[in-house]
Amino acid sequence: MHRPSTAEAEVADELAAVRPALVPRYTAEVPGARAAVLSRLWRALSHEPLPWVTGRERGRDGMTLRLVDGRRLRGPYADPYRTDAYVTVVRLDDVPYDDPAGLMTDLAVPRSAGFAAELGHSVASLALSRAGQGHRTDEWPVSDWEWEQRVVDGHPFHPNCRSRPGFSVAEQLAYGPEHRPLVGLGLVPVPVRECLVAGAWPDGMRDGARVLIPVHPWQAAHVLKRACDERLSAHPLMSLRTLALPGQGHVKTALSARLTSSVRDMSVASVAASATLSAFGETLAARMDGLLHITRTLGAATAHSPDLAALVRESPLTYADTGSGERVVPVAALATTGLPDSPAWLAGFARLALAVCLRLLELGAALEAHGQNLLVVLSPANDPLRLVYRDLADIRVSPARLARHGIAAPDLPARMVTDDVTTLRRKLFGSLVAGALAGTAGSGAALREALETAVRGVPRTPDLAALLDEPLPAKALTLMRLSPDGTGDQWAELPNPLRSALS
């Protein structure tokens, strides 16, 4: 049934050369990695508006998808909010598939060949990530980067959860946060007159009349194609290109590689807007009665190129009283704590997240509140106290809503500014509810129970009414990978877990 993908074989061969002792564990992890990626792919096939799926039928023993060419895909019922690897086999007509890359190859739909290769990379890299895990103790981390490195499987719903094309096995082991490396960042000197600097660039990253821009070693080798003296030791965070500098906050580097979905560069415009955006974040946080903190950008610099730029910001730990036992945990890491297993705890966290983010949406800012950007401050008893949000680069801002609340609209890039209510709600609901909360809950049943309890404590607004009554938007991540470049975000409408909740 399984035909080993090229990526699986390539990783095995490279691993044998650079870390031979890890090969048996990698091999053992491959079947589970296939199931994890296949489960994410089956969710997409079952719920996204793919043009070559003409019908979906739910039966007593699963689901059948009708394809435009007359073929049938059969598999289990696809809970759109389930995160465990529950799909081990999907049948295309009478042929069983346990390998997502092989399935996508044989579907032979437009642009499927490239996506199949990405799925193969995702499986192989996920197996490698899992193989590199040692025994996890029951003791929770203290440092911010240790929490980030507990997230081994990547995006809970994206089939490309661990796809890292362009990274060799040695580079994944050296730079992937789940492998817990210490990364040496280069410092590229650029004359001040040739730089755009926003905010207060750290004194430790200056050399007289030159700005020292931190550069990720992968970027130096593959994009800048230059040697960089390693002068900063840093711990990679979930996003891989953002790293924690012990005692100095976090640095976001330019990394022109395709991670999960897209190549995320650091545009000159984003550097120029960084100080304004950070100040705007402080204005918003001041309206939230201490329930939300937004990490400040301390400085940003670019050599007028998206390939050579960096941003330095506060660590989320800034907003916790660690001396009293408070912790700051990325939402994506909550599933590793066991806390969401308690329905009462999950409902309390959902209530806090909804109340804060809906209030902010009412004010005029829709956060990209997925499990990587959103963090929760826990009390010594592990109660959710308040939220911390980082990375404002992908929020959406409504000037009309801001004006209603007496907040001046900042001068931001045009792509961030909109009064369109659908766009604003998609941004928040898709990232927070269909993303962070669903990923924390782990299933539709757990999400529904938590939300039905949580919304009782949230003020009723038109935005909440839409969340209660309308299908839940989620990015159609597979459709986007199968679409031509440049089409932007595309959306799926998922069954609303709150459809029969409070009226």
Residue pairs with C-beta under 8 A, 6 or more apart in sequence:
1 89
1 96
1 97
1 98
1 99
2 34
2 98
2 99
2 102
3 99
3 102
5 99
5 101
5 102
5 119
5 120
5 123
5 124
6 117
6 120
7 101
7 117
7 120
7 121
7 123
7 124
7 125
8 30
8 120
8 123
8 124
8 127
10 124
11 26
11 124
11 125
11 127
11 128
11 169
12 23
12 26
12 27
14 168
14 169
14 170
15 22
15 23
15 26
15 128
15 169
16 23
18 169
18 170
18 173
19 169
19 173
22 128
22 131
22 132
25 131
26 127
26 128
26 131
28 131
29 126
29 127
29 128
29 130
29 131
30 123
30 124
30 127
31 98
32 85
32 127
32 130
33 123
33 124
33 126
33 127
33 130
33 162
34 98
34 99
34 100
34 123
35 85
35 86
35 87
35 88
35 98
36 85
36 126
36 153
36 161
37 100
37 119
37 122
37 123
37 126
37 159
37 161
38 85
38 87
38 88
38 90
38 97
38 98
38 99
38 100
38 103
39 82
39 84
39 85
39 86
39 87
40 157
40 158
40 159
40 161
41 100
41 103
41 104
41 119
41 159
41 478
42 75
42 76
42 78
42 87
42 90
43 78
43 79
43 80
43 82
43 157
44 50
44 159
44 476
44 477
44 478
44 479
45 53
45 65
45 73
45 78
45 478
46 56
46 63
46 65
46 75
46 78
46 80
47 78
47 80
47 474
47 492
47 494
48 476
48 477
48 478
48 479
48 492
49 476
49 479
49 490
49 492
50 109
50 478
50 479
50 482
51 68
52 67
52 68
52 69
52 109
52 110
53 65
53 66
53 67
53 68
54 66
54 67
54 68
55 65
55 66
56 63
56 64
56 65
56 66
57 63
57 64
57 66
58 77
62 74
62 75
62 76
62 77
63 74
63 75
63 76
63 77
63 78
64 72
64 73
64 74
65 72
65 73
65 74
66 72
67 73
67 107
71 92
71 93
72 91
72 92
72 93
73 90
73 91
73 92
74 90
74 91
75 87
75 89
75 90
75 91
76 86
76 87
78 87
79 443
79 444
80 434
80 438
80 444
80 474
80 494
80 495
81 434
81 438
81 441
81 442
81 443
81 444
81 447
81 494
81 497
82 442
82 443
82 444
83 156
83 157
83 335
83 438
83 439
83 442
83 443
84 442
88 98
89 96
89 97
89 98
90 96
90 97
90 103
91 97
92 103
92 106
92 107
95 106
97 103
97 106
99 123
100 119
100 122
100 123
100 159
101 116
101 117
101 119
101 120
101 123
102 116
104 112
104 115
104 116
104 119
105 112
105 113
105 116
109 482
110 482
111 481
111 482
111 483
111 484
112 482
115 478
115 481
115 482
117 165
118 159
118 160
118 163
118 165
118 481
119 159
119 160
119 163
121 160
121 162
121 163
121 164
121 165
122 159
122 160
122 161
122 162
122 163
123 162
125 162
125 163
125 164
125 167
125 172
126 153
126 154
126 161
126 162
128 169
128 172
128 173
129 152
129 153
129 154
129 162
129 172
129 176
129 178
129 179
130 152
130 153
132 173
132 176
132 178
132 179
133 152
133 178
136 150
140 327
140 337
141 147
141 150
142 322
143 235
143 244
144 237
144 244
144 250
144 315
144 316
144 317
144 328
145 177
145 235
145 236
145 237
145 243
145 244
147 328
147 329
147 330
147 333
148 177
148 235
148 236
148 237
148 238
148 244
148 330
148 333
149 177
149 178
149 180
149 235
149 236
150 333
150 336
151 177
151 178
151 238
151 330
151 332
151 333
151 336
152 178
153 161
153 162
154 161
154 162
154 260
155 161
155 260
156 332
156 371
156 435
156 438
156 439
157 435
157 438
157 439
157 474
157 477
158 260
158 261
158 477
159 477
159 478
159 481
160 260
160 261
160 477
160 481
161 260
163 258
163 259
163 260
164 172
164 176
164 257
164 259
165 257
165 258
166 222
166 257
166 258
167 175
167 218
167 257
171 218
172 179
173 179
173 181
174 181
174 183
174 217
175 181
175 183
175 216
175 217
175 218
175 236
175 240
176 236
176 240
177 235
177 236
177 237
177 238
177 240
181 236
182 233
182 234
182 235
183 216
183 217
183 233
183 234
183 235
183 236
183 243
184 217
184 230
184 231
184 232
184 233
184 234
185 214
185 215
185 216
185 217
185 228
185 230
185 231
185 232
185 233
185 234
185 243
185 251
185 253
186 214
186 215
186 217
186 220
186 227
186 228
186 229
186 230
186 231
187 205
187 212
187 213
187 214
187 215
187 228
187 229
187 231
187 232
188 212
188 213
188 215
188 220
188 224
188 226
188 228
188 303
188 308
189 207
189 210
189 211
189 212
190 210
190 211
190 212
190 213
190 301
190 303
190 308
191 209
191 210
191 211
192 209
192 210
192 211
194 303
194 304
195 211
195 213
195 301
195 302
195 303
195 304
196 268
196 271
196 272
196 301
196 302
196 304
197 211
197 299
197 300
197 301
198 271
198 272
198 273
198 274
198 275
198 297
198 299
198 300
198 301
199 274
199 275
199 278
199 297
199 298
199 299
199 300
200 298
200 299
201 211
201 299
201 300
201 301
201 312
202 248
202 298
202 299
202 312
204 248
205 211
205 212
205 213
205 214
205 301
205 312
206 212
211 301
212 231
213 301
213 302
213 303
213 308
213 309
213 310
214 232
214 251
214 253
214 310
215 224
215 228
215 253
215 254
215 308
215 310
216 241
216 243
216 253
216 254
216 255
217 228
217 230
218 255
218 257
219 253
219 254
219 255
219 256
219 307
220 226
220 227
220 228
222 256
222 257
223 254
223 256
223 307
224 307
224 308
232 245
232 251
233 246
234 243
234 244
234 245
234 246
234 251
235 243
235 244
235 246
236 242
236 243
237 243
237 244
237 250
238 330
238 332
238 372
239 252
239 259
239 372
240 255
240 259
241 252
241 253
241 254
241 255
241 259
241 264
242 250
242 251
242 252
242 253
243 250
243 251
243 253
244 250
244 315
245 251
248 312
249 298
249 312
249 313
249 314
249 315
250 295
250 312
250 313
250 314
250 315
250 390
251 310
251 311
251 312
252 266
252 310
252 311
252 312
252 313
252 391
253 266
253 310
254 265
254 266
254 306
254 307
254 308
254 309
254 310
255 264
256 263
256 265
256 306
256 307
257 263
261 477
261 480
261 481
265 306
265 307
265 309
266 302
266 306
266 309
266 310
266 311
267 306
268 302
268 304
268 305
268 306
268 309
269 413
270 300
270 393
270 413
271 300
271 301
271 302
271 309
271 311
273 411
273 412
273 413
274 297
274 300
274 311
275 297
275 300
276 410
276 411
276 412
277 297
277 392
277 393
277 410
277 412
278 296
278 297
278 313
278 392
279 410
280 392
280 397
280 410
280 412
281 294
281 295
281 296
281 389
281 392
282 294
282 296
283 407
284 292
284 294
284 360
284 363
284 365
284 407
285 292
285 293
285 294
287 359
287 363
287 405
287 407
288 356
288 359
288 360
290 386
291 352
291 355
291 356
291 386
291 387
292 356
292 360
292 386
292 387
292 388
292 389
293 316
293 318
293 319
293 386
293 387
293 388
293 389
294 388
294 389
294 390
294 392
295 313
295 314
295 315
295 316
295 318
295 319
295 388
295 389
295 390
295 391
296 313
296 314
297 311
297 312
297 313
298 312
298 313
298 314
299 311
299 312
300 309
300 310
300 311
300 312
301 309
301 310
302 308
302 309
302 310
303 309
313 390
313 391
316 328
316 375
316 388
316 390
317 328
319 328
319 377
319 386
319 388
320 326
320 327
320 328
320 377
320 388
324 380
325 379
325 380
326 377
326 378
326 379
326 380
326 385
327 377
327 378
327 382
328 375
328 376
328 377
328 378
328 388
329 337
329 375
329 376
329 378
330 371
330 372
330 374
330 375
331 370
331 371
331 372
331 374
331 375
331 376
331 436
331 439
331 440
332 370
332 371
332 372
332 436
332 439
333 371
334 340
334 349
334 371
334 376
334 440
335 439
335 440
335 442
337 382
339 345
339 346
339 349
339 382
340 346
340 349
340 440
340 441
340 442
340 446
343 446
343 449
343 450
343 453
345 382
345 383
345 384
346 440
346 441
346 446
346 449
346 450
347 449
347 450
347 451
347 453
347 454
348 383
348 384
348 454
349 376
349 384
349 440
349 450
350 437
350 450
350 451
350 453
350 454
351 453
351 454
351 455
351 457
351 458
352 376
352 384
352 386
352 387
353 369
353 374
353 376
353 387
353 432
353 436
353 437
354 432
354 433
354 451
354 454
354 455
354 458
354 464
355 457
355 458
355 459
356 386
356 387
357 367
357 369
357 428
357 432
358 428
358 458
358 459
358 461
358 463
358 464
358 467
359 459
360 366
360 367
361 367
361 401
361 424
361 425
361 428
361 463
362 401
362 405
362 461
362 463
363 401
363 402
363 405
363 407
364 397
364 398
364 399
364 400
364 401
364 402
364 403
364 404
364 405
364 407
364 409
365 395
365 396
365 397
365 398
365 402
366 395
366 396
366 397
366 398
366 423
366 424
366 425
366 427
366 428
367 373
367 374
367 389
367 395
367 427
367 428
367 431
367 432
368 391
368 394
368 395
368 427
368 431
369 389
369 428
369 431
369 432
369 435
369 436
370 431
370 432
370 435
370 436
371 435
371 436
371 439
371 440
373 389
373 390
373 391
373 431
374 387
374 388
374 389
374 432
374 436
375 387
375 388
375 389
375 390
376 384
376 385
376 386
376 387
376 388
377 384
377 385
377 386
377 387
377 388
378 384
378 385
379 385
394 427
395 416
395 427
396 416
396 417
396 418
396 423
396 424
396 427
397 409
397 410
397 412
397 416
397 417
397 418
398 417
398 418
398 419
398 424
399 409
399 417
399 419
400 419
401 419
402 408
402 409
403 409
409 417
418 424
425 463
425 466
425 467
425 473
426 473
426 489
426 491
428 463
429 467
429 472
429 473
430 472
430 473
430 474
430 475
430 491
433 451
433 467
433 472
434 472
434 473
434 474
434 494
435 474
437 447
437 450
437 451
438 447
441 447
441 450
444 495
444 497
447 497
448 497
448 498
448 501
451 497
451 498
451 501
452 498
452 501
452 502
455 464
455 467
455 468
455 498
455 501
455 502
456 502
458 464
467 498
468 496
468 498
468 499
468 501
468 502
468 503
469 496
469 499
470 496
471 493
471 494
471 495
471 496
472 493
472 494
472 495
472 496
472 497
473 491
473 492
473 493
473 494
474 491
474 492
474 493
474 494
475 489
475 490
475 491
475 492
476 490
476 491
476 492
479 490
479 492
480 487
480 489
480 490
483 490
